[in-house]
Amino acid sequence: QRLVPELLGEIFLHCVPSPIEPISYQHAPLLLLHISHYWHDVAKGTPQLWQDVHIGHKFELDPRLIFQMWLDYSASLPLRVTL
């Protein structure tokens, strides 16, 4: 059986590294998108996962794509950006 999306989303919130960690496919929330279709849908539907974005000196991903993804997935929640 699956956990209901609200509970799984709450668990996902506890998997996100601190806001000062650079974004990586090896960490939540991006990692959660690649576990299963169900987890992908729950992660995309949990806007709180996408409120914090940190661009560090070790940033390996295209910042434009990341900002667009975070803006889309954070829905109407404010986006917090740190450099």
Solvent accessible surface area in square Angstrom, and as a share of the most:
residue,aa,sasa,rsa
1,Q,234,1.04
2,R,174,0.63
3,L,82,0.41
4,V,89,0.51
5,P,68,0.43
6,E,134,0.60
7,L,86,0.43
8,L,9,0.05
9,G,4,0.03
10,E,88,0.39
11,I,76,0.39
12,F,2,0.01
13,L,54,0.27
14,H,147,0.66
15,C,69,0.41
16,V,51,0.29
17,P,42,0.26
18,S,56,0.36
19,P,71,0.44
20,I,120,0.61
21,E,86,0.38
22,P,45,0.28
23,I,19,0.10
24,S,25,0.16
25,Y,110,0.42
26,Q,141,0.63
27,H,91,0.41
28,A,10,0.08
29,P,10,0.06
30,L,1,0.00
31,L,73,0.36
32,L,9,0.04
33,L,17,0.09
34,H,123,0.55
35,I,92,0.47
36,S,49,0.32
37,H,165,0.74
38,Y,41,0.16
39,W,84,0.29
40,H,55,0.25
41,D,92,0.48
42,V,9,0.05
43,A,0,0.00
44,K,80,0.34
45,G,58,0.56
46,T,15,0.09
47,P,35,0.22
48,Q,90,0.40
49,L,5,0.03
50,W,0,0.00
51,Q,21,0.09
52,D,42,0.22
53,V,2,0.01
54,H,23,0.10
55,I,30,0.15
56,G,16,0.16
57,H,174,0.78
58,K,138,0.58
59,F,35,0.15
60,E,147,0.66
61,L,34,0.17
62,D,49,0.25
63,P,57,0.36
64,R,189,0.69
65,L,125,0.62
66,I,4,0.02
67,F,60,0.25
68,Q,98,0.43
69,M,52,0.23
70,W,2,0.01
71,L,96,0.48
72,D,84,0.44
73,Y,43,0.16
74,S,2,0.01
75,A,68,0.53
76,S,111,0.72
77,L,59,0.29
78,P,91,0.57
79,L,43,0.22
80,R,124,0.45
81,V,69,0.40
82,T,57,0.33
83,L,165,0.82
